[in-house]
Amino acid sequence: MSDEVDVLIELLEDVLGNHKQHYASKGQISFDCPVCAEEKGLDSGDGKGNLEINYSRHVYKCWACSETNGTHGPLGKLFDKYGTKKQKKIYELVKPEELKKEDVWRPKLRLPEGFTKFSDSNPIFIPHKEAMNYLTSRGITKEIIEKYGIGYTVKGDFAFRIIVPSYNKEGELNYFVARAWANKKMKYKNPAVPKDEIIFNESLIDWEKDVYLVEGAFDSFFLENSIVMLGKVMSKLLFETLYNNAKGNIIICTDGDAWANGLKLYHELNGGTLYNKIKIIKLPLDKDVCDLRGQINEYYYEIK
């Protein structure tokens, strides 16, 4: 191996911890995925070694959460997210010259092939009925469907999934959640967009009012002025946006099985200009927001 490769591997281990597998002949090395660890509420790796890096091509991919969390792309993106300033500077020194000249380009996000709003769909169409039956079973009304522009598709990579689009403050599509109503191996399949680079449905948020923090898009339908974290962990972008924009209280409402994550989030937010403006709701262990619609206010918890 060249000196540059030795430096790069040492740098990766500084950022990601000890490697799991290393195939020098292929230029591939694997680590525990930090995104998977965050999703599971782990401070260290999950022991799976799903994050694979090809250091000859300077790309990475997590085989567990790439599709749902956008955990793939050029290696520089990984250092931007998890590296220190010093580590990023070292990476820039060992990165091949041809990569330094490449502009980072990302295609414009579009709604999935065949996307149809329920309001534009024939109600006697069998997939329309099936998808609507699923939404009704979750307590989702026609008014909610209309407000959030919810639709579905029976075509392409996201076939037989309900689609909940997200728009930024300029009204441009920046993400969508795709939830299967039929029996599929993966309930959720989301676009290959890094979810830590967007604020879900920022166009609908009134920063002058109290805001709720919830895990998923379906939770947000039942709490007015709520922000979807797309998981149990808050992104750096969301933290900074809340800190700079929130004028009212911030109410944390994670699912019942994520109480520890909610408490951690409470202590992260409860400081500076947000001090004493953070509230938290403790749901029963086996419940989420959808299960307790209309009863959420009974579960406020006072941190002493």
Buried (B, 14 or more C-beta within 10 A) or exposed (E): EEEEBEBBBEBBEEBBBEBBEBEEEEBBBBBBBBBBBBBEEEEEBBEBBBBBBBBEEBBBBBBBBBBBBBBBBBBBBBBEBEBEEEBBEBBEEBBEEEBEEEEEEEEEBEBBEBBBBBEEBEEEBEBBEBBBEBBEEBBBEEEBBEEBBBBBBBEEEBBBBBBBBBBBEEEEBBBBBBBBBEEEEEEBBBBBBBBBBBBBBBEBBEBEEBBBBBBBBBBBBBBEBBBBBBBBBBBEBBBEBBBEEBEEBBBBBBBBBBBEBBBBBBEEBBEEEBEEBBBBBBBEEEBBBBBBBEEBEEBEBEEE
